[in-house]
Amino acid sequence: MITELATINRMLGAAGLAPVADANNAHPSYRKGKNKLLEVNIDVQSTGYWFNSSEVTLLPSIDGAVYVPQNAAHINTTSRLDTKIVQRGARMYDQENRTYNIARNLKCTLVEIIPFDELPAVPASYIAARAVHEFYLDQGGQEPKLSEFRNMMLRSEVEMKKEQLKNHRPAQPSYHRRNSIGWNHDLEGE
């Protein structure tokens, strides 16, 4: 398992700085590394992947407002009837009626920001590699190490995309011209 502390120590080591022993460190370089890791973690996960996207039903509160979970990167309604309902801050907003009072359940796709230490191995590896690369760059890093860190980041990004394809497969278009044109229903659900 790739931990936040180990990743921050990799970032510090890449920049030629001494590692820290624990996460309760007030050292300025540690804080910079922690902030960079948080920034990269949010940026990567905001795209939405197999491990942090789910279909949910949000329920209204007593006052009719529908609140968005605190760890939401973004949320989109999935019903055609709710296309004018969007996220604004911590609540959903009805653009058509110009109100936060929605007073009904909303089916949505939720993209959550998962804490780094709870990520599956492949996304953690990609986020760590990207954070090391960006931290090294921010610290004025130069070649040849810069290319080395970039290559590590690109390799782990490829692995991340492969995992996404394995874990999130839409229905496949048909390339066989048997009895139908368009979708090959035999491929669905494979």
Residue frames as a rotation matrix with the C-alpha (Angstrom) as fourth column:
MET 1
0.578 0.816 0.000 0.00
0.816 -0.578 0.000 0.00
0.000 0.000 -1.000 0.00
ILE 2
-0.412 -0.668 0.619 1.28
0.647 -0.693 -0.317 3.44
0.641 0.270 0.718 -0.92
THR 3
0.211 0.477 -0.853 0.90
0.953 -0.294 0.071 5.82
-0.217 -0.828 -0.517 2.02
GLU 4
0.918 0.170 0.359 0.71
0.243 -0.955 -0.170 9.58
0.314 0.243 -0.918 2.13
LEU 5
0.734 -0.679 -0.010 3.83
-0.324 -0.363 0.873 9.77
-0.597 -0.638 -0.487 4.34
ALA 6
0.061 -0.727 0.684 5.87
0.538 0.601 0.591 7.51
-0.841 0.332 0.428 2.04
THR 7
0.418 0.164 0.893 4.80
0.894 -0.249 -0.373 9.56
0.161 0.955 -0.251 -0.99
ILE 8
0.987 -0.078 0.140 5.71
-0.101 -0.981 0.167 12.86
0.124 -0.179 -0.976 0.67
ASN 9
0.440 -0.882 0.170 9.09
-0.151 0.114 0.982 11.39
-0.885 -0.458 -0.083 1.63
ARG 10
0.097 -0.350 0.932 9.60
0.897 0.436 0.070 10.37
-0.431 0.829 0.357 -2.02
MET 11
0.773 0.251 0.583 8.80
0.509 -0.794 -0.332 13.94
0.379 0.553 -0.742 -3.02
LEU 12
0.880 -0.476 0.007 11.25
-0.356 -0.648 0.673 15.35
-0.315 -0.595 -0.739 -0.47
GLY 13
0.220 -0.825 0.520 13.94
0.260 0.563 0.784 12.86
-0.940 -0.037 0.339 -1.52
ALA 14
0.403 -0.003 0.915 13.48
0.914 0.065 -0.402 13.75
-0.058 0.998 0.029 -5.18
ALA 15
0.841 -0.041 0.540 14.22
0.081 -0.977 -0.200 17.38
0.535 0.212 -0.818 -4.32
GLY 16
-0.127 -0.982 -0.137 17.28
0.281 0.097 -0.955 16.39
0.951 -0.160 0.264 -2.25
LEU 17
-0.067 0.188 0.980 15.58
-0.817 -0.574 0.054 17.07
0.573 -0.797 0.192 1.09
ALA 18
-0.944 -0.320 0.083 15.69
-0.296 0.707 -0.642 14.88
0.147 -0.631 -0.762 4.18
PRO 19
-0.272 0.878 -0.393 12.69
0.216 0.454 0.864 12.59
0.938 0.150 -0.314 4.83
VAL 20
-0.309 0.278 0.910 10.45
-0.874 -0.460 -0.157 13.04
0.375 -0.843 0.385 7.88
ALA 21
-0.984 -0.170 -0.059 9.59
-0.124 0.879 -0.460 10.37
0.130 -0.446 -0.886 10.45
ASP 22
-0.514 0.855 -0.072 5.92
0.722 0.386 -0.574 11.14
-0.463 -0.347 -0.816 10.99
ALA 23
-0.215 0.556 0.803 2.96
0.833 -0.324 0.448 12.94
0.509 0.765 -0.394 9.48
ASN 24
0.791 0.496 -0.358 2.67
0.611 -0.643 0.461 15.47
-0.002 -0.584 -0.812 12.32
ASN 25
-0.226 -0.971 -0.084 5.56
0.923 -0.240 0.302 17.48
-0.313 -0.009 0.950 11.01
ALA 26
0.711 0.471 -0.522 5.54
0.358 -0.882 -0.307 21.26
-0.605 0.032 -0.796 10.82
HIS 27
-0.384 -0.923 -0.027 8.62
0.387 -0.187 0.903 21.40
-0.838 0.336 0.429 8.57
PRO 28
0.016 0.433 -0.901 7.94
-0.562 -0.742 -0.367 23.81
-0.827 0.512 0.231 5.67
SER 29
-0.678 -0.308 -0.668 9.10
-0.734 0.340 0.588 21.35
0.046 0.889 -0.456 2.99
TYR 30
-0.901 0.418 0.116 6.84
0.377 0.886 -0.268 18.66
-0.215 -0.198 -0.956 4.43
ARG 31
-0.121 0.894 -0.432 3.88
0.154 -0.413 -0.898 21.09
-0.981 -0.175 -0.088 4.34
LYS 32
-0.203 -0.017 -0.979 4.68
-0.859 -0.476 0.187 21.97
-0.469 0.879 0.083 0.69
GLY 33
-0.933 -0.199 -0.299 4.82
-0.321 0.835 0.447 18.29
0.161 0.513 -0.843 -0.19
LYS 34
-0.670 0.742 0.034 1.56
0.516 0.498 -0.697 17.55
-0.534 -0.449 -0.716 1.61
ASN 35
0.012 0.677 -0.736 -0.17
-0.251 -0.711 -0.657 20.47
-0.968 0.192 0.161 -0.13
LYS 36
-0.463 -0.241 -0.853 1.14
-0.876 -0.021 0.482 19.37
-0.134 0.970 -0.202 -3.55
LEU 37
-0.993 0.113 -0.020 -0.06
0.110 0.988 0.105 15.79
0.031 0.102 -0.994 -2.95
LEU 38
-0.331 0.925 -0.187 -3.52
0.407 -0.039 -0.912 17.07
-0.851 -0.378 -0.364 -1.94
GLU 39
-0.050 0.258 -0.965 -3.66
-0.655 -0.738 -0.163 19.30
-0.754 0.624 0.206 -5.03
VAL 40
-0.727 -0.289 -0.623 -2.71
-0.674 0.476 0.566 16.46
0.133 0.831 -0.541 -7.39
ASN 41
-0.896 0.424 0.130 -5.06
0.336 0.841 -0.424 14.02
-0.289 -0.336 -0.896 -5.64
ILE 42
-0.063 0.914 -0.401 -8.02
0.109 -0.393 -0.913 16.37
-0.992 -0.101 -0.075 -6.12
ASP 43
-0.158 -0.049 -0.986 -7.06
-0.854 -0.495 0.161 17.23
-0.496 0.867 0.036 -9.70
VAL 44
-0.913 -0.234 -0.335 -6.74
-0.379 0.791 0.480 13.58
0.153 0.566 -0.810 -10.78
GLN 45
-0.793 0.608 0.046 -9.84
0.506 0.698 -0.507 12.31
-0.340 -0.378 -0.861 -8.99
SER 46
-0.318 0.701 -0.638 -12.04
-0.295 -0.713 -0.636 15.17
-0.901 -0.014 0.434 -10.21
THR 47
-0.735 0.014 -0.678 -12.09
-0.670 0.143 0.729 13.50
0.107 0.990 -0.096 -13.62
GLY 48
0.316 0.832 0.457 -14.07
-0.859 0.455 -0.234 10.60
-0.402 -0.319 0.858 -12.19
TYR 49
-0.568 -0.557 -0.606 -12.89
-0.716 0.698 0.030 6.99
0.406 0.451 -0.795 -12.38
TRP 50
-0.026 0.549 -0.836 -14.18
-0.034 0.835 0.549 3.51
0.999 0.042 -0.003 -11.58
PHE 51
-0.425 -0.263 -0.866 -13.10
0.747 0.439 -0.499 3.78
0.512 -0.859 0.010 -7.95
ASN 52
-0.829 0.049 -0.556 -14.66
0.384 -0.674 -0.631 7.14
-0.406 -0.737 0.540 -7.08
SER 53
-0.720 0.656 -0.228 -17.81
-0.661 -0.547 0.514 7.43
0.212 0.520 0.827 -9.24
SER 54
-0.875 0.484 0.010 -21.19
0.455 0.829 -0.326 6.03
-0.166 -0.281 -0.945 -8.28
GLU 55
-0.403 0.853 0.332 -24.89
0.044 -0.344 0.938 6.40
0.914 0.392 0.101 -8.90
VAL 56
-0.891 0.100 -0.443 -26.63
0.447 0.018 -0.894 7.81
-0.081 -0.995 -0.061 -5.82
THR 57
0.111 0.922 0.372 -29.99
0.630 -0.354 0.691 9.17
0.769 0.158 -0.620 -4.77
LEU 58
-0.924 -0.376 0.073 -29.81
0.212 -0.660 -0.721 12.42
0.319 -0.650 0.690 -2.85
LEU 59
-0.057 0.931 -0.361 -32.67
0.950 0.162 0.269 13.06
0.309 -0.327 -0.893 -0.45
PRO 60
-0.010 0.099 0.995 -34.06
0.037 -0.994 0.099 16.49
0.999 0.037 0.006 0.40
SER 61
-0.920 -0.244 -0.306 -33.72
0.328 -0.056 -0.943 17.90
0.213 -0.968 0.131 3.90
ILE 62
-0.255 0.867 -0.429 -36.69
0.851 -0.009 -0.525 19.14
-0.459 -0.499 -0.735 5.92
ASP 63
-0.063 0.195 -0.979 -36.40
-0.069 -0.979 -0.191 22.60
-0.996 0.056 0.075 4.30
GLY 64
0.859 0.494 0.132 -36.50
0.050 0.175 -0.983 21.07
-0.509 0.852 0.126 0.78
ALA 65
0.399 -0.801 -0.445 -32.83
-0.913 -0.390 -0.117 21.66
-0.080 0.453 -0.888 -0.01
VAL 66
0.973 -0.225 -0.047 -30.77
0.213 0.959 -0.185 18.80
0.087 0.170 0.982 -1.42
TYR 67
0.610 -0.791 0.043 -27.26
-0.652 -0.471 0.593 18.85
-0.449 -0.390 -0.804 0.05
VAL 68
0.628 -0.533 -0.567 -24.17
-0.352 0.455 -0.818 17.58
0.694 0.714 0.098 -1.75
PRO 69
0.827 -0.394 -0.402 -21.80
0.562 0.605 0.564 15.25
0.021 -0.692 0.722 0.16
GLN 70
0.778 -0.532 -0.334 -18.75
-0.264 -0.759 0.596 17.09
-0.570 -0.375 -0.731 1.53
ASN 71
-0.178 -0.932 0.315 -16.26
-0.031 0.325 0.945 14.95
-0.984 0.158 -0.086 -0.40
ALA 72
0.606 0.494 0.624 -17.95
0.589 0.248 -0.769 15.52
-0.535 0.833 -0.141 -3.78
ALA 73
-0.668 -0.744 -0.025 -15.71
0.460 -0.439 0.772 16.67
-0.585 0.504 0.635 -6.62
HIS 74
-0.729 0.579 -0.365 -18.84
-0.685 -0.630 0.367 17.15
-0.018 0.517 0.856 -8.70
ILE 75
-0.599 0.654 0.463 -22.30
0.304 0.720 -0.624 15.73
-0.741 -0.233 -0.630 -9.04
ASN 76
-0.834 0.350 -0.426 -24.65
-0.547 -0.426 0.721 15.55
0.071 0.834 0.547 -12.01
THR 77
-0.022 0.901 0.433 -28.30
-0.599 0.335 -0.728 14.60
-0.801 -0.275 0.532 -12.16
THR 78
-0.893 -0.351 0.282 -29.06
-0.047 0.697 0.716 11.59
-0.448 0.626 -0.639 -14.35
SER 79
-0.101 0.935 0.340 -32.77
0.741 0.299 -0.601 12.06
-0.664 0.191 -0.723 -15.02
ARG 80
-0.587 -0.046 0.808 -33.82
0.722 -0.481 0.497 13.94
0.365 0.876 0.316 -18.16
LEU 81
0.506 0.854 0.118 -36.38
0.658 -0.471 0.587 15.73
0.557 -0.220 -0.801 -15.98
ASP 82
0.784 -0.232 -0.576 -33.61
0.449 -0.429 0.784 17.22
-0.429 -0.873 -0.232 -13.86
THR 83
0.202 -0.771 0.604 -31.31
0.938 -0.025 -0.346 18.71
0.282 0.636 0.718 -16.51
LYS 84
0.232 -0.061 0.971 -31.75
0.056 -0.996 -0.076 22.20
0.971 0.072 -0.228 -15.07
ILE 85
0.988 0.013 0.153 -30.71
-0.152 -0.045 0.987 21.13
0.020 -0.999 -0.042 -11.58
VAL 86
0.338 -0.941 -0.022 -27.02
0.122 0.067 -0.990 21.80
0.933 0.332 0.137 -10.89
GLN 87
0.284 -0.358 -0.890 -24.61
0.956 0.183 0.231 21.91
0.080 -0.916 0.394 -8.00
ARG 88
0.299 -0.261 0.918 -24.02
-0.048 -0.965 -0.258 25.28
0.953 0.033 -0.302 -6.40
GLY 89
-0.220 -0.474 0.853 -21.73
-0.899 -0.241 -0.366 25.16
0.379 -0.847 -0.373 -3.42
ALA 90
-0.932 -0.163 0.323 -22.97
-0.319 0.791 -0.522 22.54
-0.171 -0.590 -0.789 -0.96
ARG 91
-0.159 0.951 0.264 -26.53
-0.078 0.254 -0.964 22.33
-0.984 -0.173 0.034 -2.39
MET 92
-0.612 0.136 0.779 -28.30
0.776 0.295 0.558 21.47
-0.154 0.946 -0.286 -5.60
TYR 93
-0.550 0.353 -0.757 -29.96
-0.165 -0.934 -0.315 24.39
-0.819 -0.048 0.572 -7.38
ASP 94
0.049 0.676 0.736 -32.98
0.847 0.362 -0.390 24.41
-0.530 0.642 -0.554 -9.70
GLN 95
-0.856 -0.487 -0.171 -32.05
0.315 -0.756 0.574 26.86
-0.409 0.437 0.801 -12.48
GLU 96
-0.594 0.690 0.415 -35.46
0.513 -0.073 0.855 26.78
0.620 0.720 -0.311 -14.09
ASN 97
0.499 0.851 -0.163 -37.33
0.627 -0.226 0.745 27.77
0.598 -0.474 -0.647 -10.92
ARG 98
-0.093 -0.680 0.728 -34.40
-0.114 -0.719 -0.686 29.73
0.989 -0.147 -0.010 -9.47
THR 99
0.574 0.336 0.747 -34.48
-0.769 -0.091 0.632 28.03
0.281 -0.937 0.206 -6.09
TYR 100
-0.669 -0.743 -0.018 -32.60
-0.649 0.595 -0.475 25.69
0.364 -0.306 -0.880 -3.77
ASN 101
-0.294 0.664 0.687 -35.94
-0.635 0.401 -0.660 24.25
-0.714 -0.630 0.304 -2.64
ILE 102
-0.685 -0.033 -0.728 -36.14
-0.644 0.496 0.583 21.07
0.342 0.868 -0.361 -4.70
ALA 103
-0.228 0.656 0.720 -38.12
-0.888 0.163 -0.429 18.97
-0.399 -0.737 0.546 -2.20
ARG 104
0.887 0.457 -0.064 -37.72
-0.450 0.828 -0.335 15.62
-0.100 0.326 0.940 -3.97
ASN 105
0.401 -0.744 0.535 -35.19
0.196 0.640 0.743 12.84
-0.895 -0.193 0.403 -4.43
LEU 106
0.613 -0.299 -0.731 -32.53
-0.771 -0.427 -0.472 13.34
-0.171 0.853 -0.493 -7.11
LYS 107
0.771 -0.438 0.463 -30.80
0.458 0.886 0.075 10.50
-0.443 0.154 0.883 -8.94
CYS 108
0.780 -0.564 -0.272 -27.23
-0.613 -0.776 -0.148 11.57
-0.128 0.282 -0.951 -9.60
THR 109
0.599 -0.769 -0.226 -23.76
0.557 0.602 -0.572 10.52
0.576 0.217 0.788 -10.63
LEU 110
0.952 -0.287 0.104 -21.40
-0.261 -0.590 0.764 11.41
-0.157 -0.755 -0.637 -7.79
VAL 111
0.367 -0.921 -0.127 -17.65
0.334 0.258 -0.907 11.78
0.868 0.290 0.403 -8.22
GLU 112
0.996 0.013 -0.089 -16.04
0.090 -0.196 0.976 11.67
-0.004 -0.981 -0.196 -4.78
ILE 113
0.194 -0.970 0.145 -12.57
-0.621 -0.236 -0.748 12.69
0.760 0.055 -0.648 -3.62
ILE 114
0.862 0.026 -0.507 -11.19
0.269 0.823 0.501 9.66
0.430 -0.568 0.702 -1.79
PRO 115
0.724 -0.665 0.181 -8.46
-0.573 -0.434 0.695 10.28
-0.384 -0.607 -0.695 0.84
PHE 116
0.181 -0.746 -0.640 -5.06
-0.905 0.128 -0.405 9.29
0.385 0.653 -0.652 -0.56
ASP 117
-0.700 -0.538 0.470 -4.45
-0.701 0.644 -0.306 6.52
-0.138 -0.543 -0.828 1.98
GLU 118
-0.076 0.760 0.646 -7.75
-0.258 0.611 -0.749 4.84
-0.963 -0.224 0.149 0.96
LEU 119
0.309 0.176 -0.935 -7.06
-0.925 -0.173 -0.338 4.69
-0.222 0.969 0.109 -2.79
PRO 120
0.941 -0.084 0.327 -6.57
0.168 0.956 -0.238 1.46
-0.293 0.280 0.914 -4.73
ALA 121
0.205 -0.978 0.035 -2.93
0.493 0.134 0.860 0.77
-0.846 -0.160 0.509 -5.62
VAL 122
-0.148 -0.299 0.943 -3.00
0.989 -0.050 0.139 1.84
0.005 0.953 0.303 -9.29
PRO 123
0.631 0.365 0.685 -4.52
0.425 -0.901 0.088 5.32
0.649 0.235 -0.723 -8.79
ALA 124
0.909 -0.355 -0.220 -2.34
0.078 -0.375 0.924 5.87
-0.410 -0.857 -0.313 -5.70
SER 125
0.063 -0.931 0.358 0.72
0.753 0.280 0.595 5.00
-0.655 0.232 0.719 -7.77
TYR 126
0.018 0.004 1.000 -0.23
0.890 -0.457 -0.015 7.43
0.457 0.890 -0.012 -10.54
ILE 127
0.881 0.353 0.316 -1.08
0.178 -0.865 0.470 10.26
0.439 -0.358 -0.824 -8.14
ALA 128
0.695 -0.691 -0.201 2.17
0.262 -0.016 0.965 9.67
-0.670 -0.723 0.170 -6.23
ALA 129
-0.116 -0.775 0.621 4.27
0.928 0.138 0.346 9.68
-0.354 0.616 0.704 -9.43
ARG 130
0.246 0.278 0.928 2.59
0.682 -0.730 0.038 12.85
0.688 0.624 -0.370 -10.67
ALA 131
0.992 0.123 -0.024 3.03
0.098 -0.644 0.759 14.54
0.078 -0.755 -0.651 -7.28
VAL 132
0.335 -0.941 -0.052 6.75
0.564 0.156 0.811 13.64
-0.755 -0.301 0.583 -7.22
HIS 133
-0.182 -0.382 0.906 7.18
0.976 -0.185 0.118 15.02
0.122 0.905 0.407 -10.75
GLU 134
0.498 0.467 0.731 5.31
0.437 -0.863 0.253 18.27
0.749 0.194 -0.634 -10.01
PHE 135
0.945 -0.201 -0.258 7.03
0.180 -0.340 0.923 18.78
-0.274 -0.919 -0.285 -6.64
TYR 136
0.056 -0.979 0.195 10.44
0.783 0.164 0.600 18.26
-0.619 0.119 0.776 -8.23
LEU 137
-0.099 -0.003 0.995 9.52
0.861 -0.502 0.085 20.72
0.500 0.865 0.052 -10.98
ASP 138
0.824 0.492 0.280 8.28
0.270 -0.777 0.569 23.27
0.498 -0.393 -0.773 -8.41
GLN 139
0.762 -0.595 -0.253 11.59
0.243 -0.100 0.965 22.96
-0.600 -0.797 0.069 -6.55
GLY 140
0.518 -0.550 -0.655 13.50
-0.775 -0.626 -0.086 23.93
-0.363 0.552 -0.751 -9.69
GLY 141
0.255 -0.389 0.885 14.35
0.057 0.920 0.388 20.36
-0.965 -0.048 0.257 -10.69
GLN 142
0.167 -0.328 -0.930 16.37
-0.921 -0.388 -0.029 19.83
-0.351 0.861 -0.367 -13.83
GLU 143
0.835 0.030 -0.550 17.33
-0.362 0.783 -0.507 17.13
0.415 0.622 0.664 -16.31
PRO 144
-0.711 0.264 -0.652 18.10
-0.359 0.661 0.659 14.21
0.605 0.703 -0.375 -16.29
LYS 145
-0.930 0.359 -0.082 16.04
0.265 0.497 -0.826 13.52
-0.256 -0.790 -0.558 -13.14
LEU 146
-0.404 0.817 -0.411 13.14
-0.632 -0.574 -0.520 15.56
-0.661 0.049 0.749 -14.51
SER 147
-0.200 0.285 -0.937 12.80
-0.884 0.360 0.299 13.21
0.423 0.888 0.180 -17.48
GLU 148
-0.876 -0.172 -0.450 13.10
0.013 0.925 -0.381 10.22
0.482 -0.340 -0.808 -15.18
PHE 149
-0.775 0.624 -0.099 10.22
0.079 -0.060 -0.995 11.46
-0.627 -0.779 -0.003 -13.00
ARG 150
-0.221 0.691 -0.688 8.16
-0.901 -0.415 -0.128 12.38
-0.374 0.592 0.714 -16.08
ASN 151
-0.470 -0.025 -0.882 8.61
-0.589 0.753 0.293 8.88
0.657 0.658 -0.369 -17.50
MET 152
-0.964 0.155 -0.217 7.57
0.264 0.659 -0.705 7.29
0.034 -0.736 -0.676 -14.19
MET 153
-0.511 0.813 -0.280 4.47
-0.334 -0.488 -0.806 9.49
-0.792 -0.319 0.521 -14.19
LEU 154
-0.184 0.436 -0.881 3.60
-0.983 -0.073 0.170 8.61
0.010 0.897 0.442 -17.80
ARG 155
-0.759 -0.124 -0.639 4.02
-0.200 0.979 0.048 4.87
0.619 0.164 -0.768 -17.19
SER 156
-0.868 0.461 -0.184 1.75
0.360 0.329 -0.873 4.97
-0.342 -0.824 -0.452 -14.16
GLU 157
-0.376 0.755 -0.537 -0.77
-0.669 -0.622 -0.407 7.09
-0.641 0.206 0.739 -16.10
VAL 158
-0.441 0.164 -0.882 -0.93
-0.735 0.498 0.460 4.35
0.515 0.851 -0.100 -18.75
GLU 159
-0.893 0.096 -0.440 -1.61
0.288 0.872 -0.395 1.77
0.346 -0.479 -0.806 -16.01
MET 160
-0.697 0.667 -0.264 -4.35
-0.049 -0.411 -0.910 4.01
-0.716 -0.621 0.319 -14.60
LYS 161
-0.255 0.602 -0.757 -6.02
-0.940 -0.338 0.047 4.26
-0.228 0.723 0.652 -18.02
LYS 162
-0.648 -0.008 -0.762 -5.78
-0.332 0.903 0.273 0.49
0.685 0.430 -0.588 -18.51
GLU 163
-0.908 0.330 -0.258 -7.49
0.390 0.444 -0.807 -0.06
-0.152 -0.833 -0.532 -15.16
GLN 164
-0.487 0.756 -0.437 -10.20
-0.501 -0.652 -0.569 2.43
-0.715 -0.058 0.697 -16.12
LEU 165
-0.313 0.345 -0.885 -10.88
-0.898 0.197 0.394 0.54
0.310 0.918 0.248 -19.33
LYS 166
-0.804 -0.036 -0.594 -10.97
0.059 0.989 -0.139 -2.80
0.592 -0.147 -0.792 -17.48
ASN 167
-0.809 0.399 -0.431 -13.30
0.528 0.171 -0.832 -1.57
-0.258 -0.901 -0.349 -14.77
HIS 168
-0.120 0.771 -0.626 -15.61
-0.109 -0.637 -0.763 0.76
-0.987 -0.023 0.160 -16.70
ARG 169
-0.933 -0.244 0.264 -16.69
0.190 0.290 0.938 -0.75
-0.305 0.926 -0.224 -20.01
PRO 170
-0.214 0.885 -0.413 -19.58
-0.723 -0.427 -0.543 0.73
-0.657 0.183 0.732 -21.95
ALA 171
0.554 0.480 0.680 -21.56
0.143 0.750 -0.646 -1.41
-0.820 0.456 0.347 -24.41
GLN 172
-0.527 -0.850 0.024 -19.44
0.071 -0.016 0.997 -2.24
-0.847 0.527 0.068 -27.44
PRO 173
0.204 0.557 -0.805 -20.49
-0.844 -0.316 -0.433 -1.25
-0.495 0.768 0.405 -30.98
SER 174
0.569 0.087 0.818 -20.89
0.150 0.967 -0.207 -4.17
-0.809 0.240 0.537 -33.34
TYR 175
-0.213 -0.661 -0.720 -18.29
-0.803 -0.301 0.514 -4.84
-0.556 0.688 -0.467 -35.96
HIS 176
-0.885 0.017 0.466 -20.01
0.191 0.925 0.329 -8.04
-0.425 0.380 -0.821 -37.07
ARG 177
-0.609 0.662 -0.436 -22.73
-0.792 -0.529 0.305 -7.81
-0.029 0.531 0.847 -39.69
ARG 178
-0.926 0.327 0.191 -24.85
0.307 0.943 -0.129 -10.77
-0.222 -0.061 -0.973 -38.65
ASN 179
-0.229 0.943 0.240 -28.53
0.955 0.170 0.244 -9.97
0.189 0.285 -0.940 -38.32
SER 180
0.724 0.535 -0.436 -28.34
0.641 -0.756 0.136 -6.41
-0.256 -0.378 -0.890 -37.03
ILE 181
0.038 -0.663 0.747 -26.70
0.541 -0.615 -0.574 -3.13
0.840 0.426 0.335 -37.78
GLY 182
0.389 0.057 0.919 -25.34
-0.519 -0.811 0.270 -1.08
0.761 -0.583 -0.286 -34.92
TRP 183
-0.040 -0.387 0.921 -25.04
-0.995 0.098 -0.002 -2.76
-0.089 -0.917 -0.390 -31.54
ASN 184
-0.241 -0.100 -0.965 -24.00
-0.241 0.970 -0.040 -6.38
0.940 0.223 -0.257 -31.17
HIS 185
0.466 0.557 0.687 -26.09
-0.778 -0.112 0.618 -7.45
0.421 -0.823 0.382 -28.20
ASP 186
0.793 -0.250 -0.556 -23.95
0.323 0.946 0.036 -10.58
0.517 -0.208 0.830 -27.80
LEU 187
-0.243 -0.964 0.109 -21.05
0.445 -0.210 -0.870 -8.37
0.862 -0.163 0.480 -26.64
GLU 188
0.050 0.309 0.950 -23.05
-0.633 -0.726 0.270 -6.58
0.773 -0.614 0.159 -23.95
GLY 189
0.782 0.310 0.541 -22.40
-0.621 0.307 0.721 -7.82
0.058 -0.900 0.432 -20.45
GLU 190
0.595 -0.647 -0.476 -19.13
0.309 0.731 -0.608 -9.58
0.742 0.215 0.635 -21.27
